Amino acid sequence: MRKSVLEYLEASAAQNPERPAYRDINRCYTFVDVQRLAKVIGSRIGGLHAQGRPVAVLMEKSASMIVAFLGAVYGGCCYCPLDAGMPAERIRTILSVMEPAAMIVDSACAGLAESLEVKCPRFLFEELAAGEPDETVLARVRGRMTDSDPLYILFTSGSTGVPKGVVVSHRVVINNMEWLEEEYDFGPQDVMGNQVPLYFDVSDHDVYCPLKFGCSTVIIPPEYFTFPAKLIPFLNEQGVTAIFWVPFALSVVANLRGLEVEVPQKLRYIFFAGEVMPLKQLNYWRRYVPEAVYANMYGPTETYVCTYYNLDREFGDDETLPIGKPCGNVDILVLDENNQLVEPGSKKEGELCVRGCTLASGYYNNPERTAERFVQNPLNPHYPELIYRTGDLVSYDEDGNLLYHDRLDFQIKRLGYRIELGEIEAAAGAVEGIADCACIYDHGKQMILFLYTGTKLENREISRQISKKIPRYMMPNRYLYLEEMPHNANGKIDRKRLKEQYV
């Protein structure tokens, strides 16, 4: 019985100590390097006696950042990656919710960390890595670990304007790794090509597959994704065999016709998740890399990957790609508006709900929001059993696969990120001159429209002010001034009417 992801690391370090585990364009860590450095960091973190609490990691995306994650885990804590590129005010908001036991920073982010004035011990990664492990501290911490302990916290967009910290346990990742082993043929020969940020849950495969399978992960320079002439040769030079990217990244390559000069020669697995994958761009990849296994994976941060669909036929550009069936040790409930089960074979739509050990533990320091989403299974009145209500509207196709339709609320997925439109509205509410505002999403053009009343302002001024509170990927694409905001009979903004009129 595995209690911790650290057991994966220790097994791989014992079997393949000198094999590369994580690398970027500046450095490469072997498995024995990772284990030694993580233990050194863990000894310092463990000395804080803060078991179970979060350690904020503010570093540039790198192989070292992953080592810092594992160091926090060796110290008995969970880690929380922070995006150094987001507005400082948003970082402060996240830190105020998280109340970290410590912060790990690198030299590139030390100045930013100083400006945040965090009231907890702050460690420089480069200095931590120069220490020595304390086996007494590590043994004390390890003796208390269970698989239900928090492994990491990822902050996602919150409709109230305050991001929500999703707490994910060791059990969730262990379950997913064991399922990957059953479903796919991963081994030490594989190389994962990382695309997504390390503060995004899609990166879990890139972080944990090396530990589980003894393979390696290479972090691809972000700028390569706008230059396929650099990206594809890089994949071939690094021997990349598997990628788990957001559809946007795959689409950029397709839209730039990036596979017409050179194709990835060793790719065996092409996984994607985070938003709907456009089939025109997917079919482009399948024409040039036909032998690879393509899998559409679905799951919000609160459940990680909970359904998947391995493409087993050709799809027309205008078809809908299924999100498939449950992964191992996961159960899916599709509930209608009366909390009755929608069965396969029915064409009725319902809300996708998830049960099993893939569920997150809840939202950190937020019992109210936790109670809203992690609820008692309405089909089970006999004993406590939580399910997670995703808010996603789905139905079954004729083969029993799930089809995604829409959201039940104002949440969207854009560029692979989950965005609460209400958070953008909350950020804009403080802008002088704006009386009322609403955001709507144009799915066809993948554009966020910001509509407002009050004083007509320069678009650049609105953008400048809200950019202090929300990250770049949440910024609206268009700003529209209205003389009057439409409202429905309940006095709420009539978003349906706005969509009909402006999308």
N, C-alpha and C positions, 0 to 999 in steps of 0.2 A: 504493500500500500504506500503510495507516494503522498507525502505531506507537503512537499515544497518543490518549486521549480529548480531549486538549487541541487536537488538530487540528479536532475538531468545534466547540469553543468559538471558535477563531480564525476559522473559516469563517462561523459565525453572526454574530460580532461585525463581520466585514467586510461581510456582506450586509445585516444589520439592526441596526446599532449602537445605535439608540435604542429598539428594541423591548424591552419588559419581559421579563426572563429568569426571575427568581425574585422573589416578593413574599410578604409576610405582612401582618398587620394594622398593622404599625408602619413598614415600609419597602418600597421597591421598587428592585431593581437591574436596570438595562438590561444588554444584552450587553457593551457597551463598559465599563460599570462593573465587571462581573464580571471581565472580562479584565484591566483595570488593577489592581484590588485583588488578584486572585489572583497577578498578577506581582509586586506589592509584597511580599505575604506570601512568595511563592516565593523571592524574592531573599534574604530573611532566613533562610529554612529552608535554601536552597541553600548559604548561607555556612557552614553547619555541616559540610559535606562528609560527609553521612550518606546517600548515595544508596541507595535500596532499603529503608531502615529505616522503621519506623512512626512517625508523629506522632499522638499522642493528642489528640483534640478533645473537650473537655469544655465544652459550651455548651448554653444553652437551645435548644430546637428553633426554628429561625428560618431566614430566607433567608441571614442572615450565616453560619450554620453551614455551608451548602453552599459559600459563597465560601471559607471556611476549608479545606474539603476540597480544593478546586481549587488553593488556595495551596500546600498540602502537596505536591500533585502537581507543580506548577510547580517546586517545590524539589527534585524528584527522589526524593521519599519517597512512601510510601503513607500513607493516613490510617486512623485507627481511631476511630469515634464511640463515645463513652461515654455511658451513660444517667445523667444527674445525679440521677435519682430512685432509683437502686438503692442498697442498703446500702453504706456506705463500705468495709466489709471486703471486699465482693465487688469493688469497684473496685480496691482495693489488690491483690487476687489477680490480677486481669486485668493490671494494670500490672506486676506481678512477672514474669508470663509474657511480656508484650510488650516490656519493657525499651525504652521509647520513646526516640527520639533527641531529642524535644522534646514539649512540650504546649502547645496553644493553648486558652485559656480566654476567656470573656467576663466582664464585670464582675459578672453575676449569679452566676457559679460560681467567682469568684476565691477566696472564703472556703473553699469546699469543697476547691478545688485546694491551697490552703495547708495544710489539715489532712491532706492525703494524704502530704505530705513526699516528693514525687517527686524523685528525684535526676537531673534532666535540666533543660535550659533551659526556662523557662516564659514564654510570651508572652501578653500581653493583646491580644485581637483589636482592640480599639479603638485601641491604640497602634500595632500592626502596620499597620493600615489607613491611618495618617497618614504612612507613609514614602513612599519613592520606589523605583521598580524599578531593578534593576541588570542591564542587558542582558548584560553580560559574564558574570556568574554564571549567568543564565538560559540563555545559549547553551552554556556549558560543560556544564551539567546536561542540556540537551536533546540534545546531541550523543551522549550515551551511552544514551539511552532506546531500549528495544525493546518490542514488544507483549507480551512475556512478563514484563515487570517487574510487580511487585505494584502494584495500584491501591488496594486497601483491605483491611483485616482486620476481620472481624466475629466477635465472640465469641458462641458458642452454648453451651447447657447441656452440661455434661460429666458422664458417669455416675460418675466418680471424685470428684466434688465440685469439680473444677477446670475452669472453662470452657475450651472449645477455641477457638482463634483461626483462623478459616478465611481463608486467603490467596487473594484473587481478583485475577487479572491484568487488564491493559488488554484483552487479547485476548478474554476472556470477555464483557465489556461491549460491545466493538466488534462481536463476532459477533451478540450479541442485538439491538443497534441496527440492524445491516444486515438481520437477519431481519424486524424490525418494519417496516422500510421496504418489504420485499417483500410482506409479508402484509397490512398495513393502510395506510390512506390518511392518514398524519399530515402536517401542514404547519404553516407559521407561524401559521395562524389558530387552531390548537388551544390549549386551556388545560387543563393537568393539575391536578386537584384532589387535593392530597396529604392522606392520612389517616394512614398508618402512620408510626411513629417513624423517624428517619433512621439509627438503628442496626440497622434491620431491612432485609434485602435486597429486600423488595418495594418499597421506596422508590427503587430504582435507576431505574425508569421515570420517576419524578418528577424525579430528579436529572439524568438523561442525555438524556431526550427533548428538552428545550429545546436542549441543545448540538447534537444531531444534526439536529433538524427546524426549529430556529428558533422553536419555540413557547414557551410560558411555563408556569411552575408557580406555583400559589398554595397556600400552606400554610393549611389550614383549622384554626381554633382547636379544640383537642381537645374543649372543653366543648360545642361545637355538636352533637356526635354523640349526646348525650342529650336534645337539644332540636331535633327535626326542624323545628319552627316557625321556628328560626333557621337550621338547616343548609340547607334547600332554597332559601330566599330568597338565602342567601349564594352558593350555587352559581349561581343565576341572575344575581345582581348581578355576579359575577366572570366570567360567560360560560364556565363550566367545560364542556368538551366530552368529557373523558375522565377516568375514575377507575380506579385500580388499588388496590382496598381488600381487606382481609381479610374473609372471610365474616361474621365477628362484627359488623363495622360495618354491612354491608348488612342483616344480620338485625335489628339494633337498630331501624333505620328501619322495617323491615317490621313488627316486633312492636309498635311504637308507632303503626302506621298513619300514618306520616309523609308519605305521598304523597297522602293523600285531600283535603288542603286545597290543596296546590300541588305541581306536578311539576317536575323539572329540564327546562327547555325546550330546552337545547342539547346534552344528553348524546348523543354518538355512539358512545362506547365504554365498556363496563362490564366491566372485567377483575377477576378475583378469584383469590387464591392464599393459601396458608399453612395451610389446613385444609379439611376437607370442607364444601362449601356445601350447606346444607339446601335441598331443592327447594321446600318450601312457601314459604319466604321469597323464594327466587329467582323463583318464579312470581308472587309479589306484585309484584316489581319489573317483571317482563315485562308484567304487565297494565297498569301505569301508564306505562311507558316502552317501548312495543313496538317502536319503530323502531331502537333501539340495537343494536349488535353486542355480544353477550355471549360472553365467553371464560373458560373455566376453565383456569388455568395452574398447572402443577405443577413443582416442583423444589426440592430442599433447597438450603441456602446453598452447599454444595459444588459444585453444578452450575448455580446460578441457575435460570432458567426453561429446562427441557429438553423438556417436552411441553406441548401445548395442545389445547384442544377448543373450536371455535367452535360455539355451540349452533345446530343446524340443524333442530330440530324441537321440538315440545312434549313436556314430560316430566311424568309424573304425580308427585304429592307423594311416592309411595312407591318411585319408581324410583332407580336409581343413576346419577349423572352421571359420564360418562367423563372421564379425565384426558387422553385423546386420543392424539395421535401426536407423533413427534419434531419439534422446531423445526428450522430450517435449520442445516445443518452439525453436526447432532447425530445419534448413533445410539444406539438402545436395545437392550439385550440382556436378555431375561427368562430367567434361569437356574434350573433346578430344583435339588433337593438334591444331585444328582450333577454339577452344573456343566454340564448339557446344556441346549441351547437349546430353549426353549418357543416353538414357532412359532405365528403367527396362525392361527386356525382350530381350534387346540387349546383345550379348556376347562380345561387344567391350570394351576395357579397356580405362580408362581415369583418369585424376587427380581428387582426392577428394578435393572439396572445400566446405567451411562451411559459412553459413550466419545465422544471428539471434543474440540474446542477450548473447550467449555463447562465443562470440569473445572477446579476450583480447583487451586492449586499444592500444597495440603496444609495441615497445621495448623502454625501458627507455634511454633517451639521445641518441637515435639512429634513427633519422628520415629517413636516407637513407635505412636501412634494413627494417624499418617499411613499407616504400613505396613499397618495393620489394614484400612483402608477403601479406600485407593488401591492397587490390586493389579494384578498382571499378568493380562491377559485370558486366561482358561483355555482359550479357543477358539483362541488363537494362540500356538503354541510356538516360532515362528520368529524373532521379534525383539521387543525391548522395546515393550510397549504397555499403558499403564495404563488401567484402568476404575475407576469409583467404584461401590462396592456400597452402595446406599441403605438397605438393611434394610427396604424396603417390599415387601409381598407384593401382586402384581398378576396379572391374567389378561387375555386378549383377549376382546372381545365379537365378535359375528358380523360386524361391520363393520371389524374390525381395530383398533378403538380399545382403549386400555388402560383397565382398571378397577382402581381401588385397593381393596384389601381390608383390610389390617391391617399392623401392624409385626411384625418378627421378634424384636424385643427389647423393652425396657421404656421406649422413647421414646414420647412422645405429642405431639400438637399441640393446643394449647388457646389460644383467643383470638388465634390467628394465630402464636403462639410455639411453637418447638420446645423441649420440656422433657424432660430425662432424669430420670425418677423417682428414679434412684439419687443424683442430686445433692441432692434433698430429704432422702433418707434419710441421706446423709453429713452434711448440716447438722444433722440431729436427733441424730446419733450422739453429739455432745458434750453433749447436754442431760443434766444430772444426774438420775438416777433412771430413765432409759430404758434398758432392757436389750437389747431387740431391736425392730426396727421395719420396716415395709414400707409402700409406697405403691401403691395400685391406682387405676385410673381408670374411672369410670362414664361411658362414651361417651354414653349416653342423656341423662343429666342434666348432662354436661360438668362433673363434679365430681371432685376429687382427694380420695381417702380416705386418711387416715394412721392406721395401726394399730400399736399398740405394746404391749410387755410391760414389767414391772418395777414401778415405783412409780406408782400412779395420780396423775396431775397435773391441775391446772386447765388447761383448753384454752387459756385466755388466756396462761398461763405458757409453754406449749410454743410457741405462736404468737409471743410476744414474743421468745423466745430465737432461734428459727430465722429470724425476720425480720431479724436482724442479718447474716445470711449469704446469703439468697436474695432476689431481687426479688419485688415484690408479686404479679406474675402467676403465680408458682410456688407461692404459699402454698396449703396444703390447705384444702378447704372443710369437712371433717368430721374429727374426731379420735375414734378408738375405742380404748378400753382393752381388752386381752385378758388373760385369766389365763395363756394359753399360746399361743405362735405355732405354727401347723402347719408341719411340715417334710416333705419328700418323702424317698424312699429314699436319695437322694444327700446328704441332710443340708441341702439348701437350703430356703429358705422356700417353701412350697407356694402360689404366687401364684394358680394356677388354682383351688385350693380356696377361697382367700380371696375370689376374684371370685364363685365360685358361691354363697358364703355371704352376702356383704355387698353385692353389686351387683344 
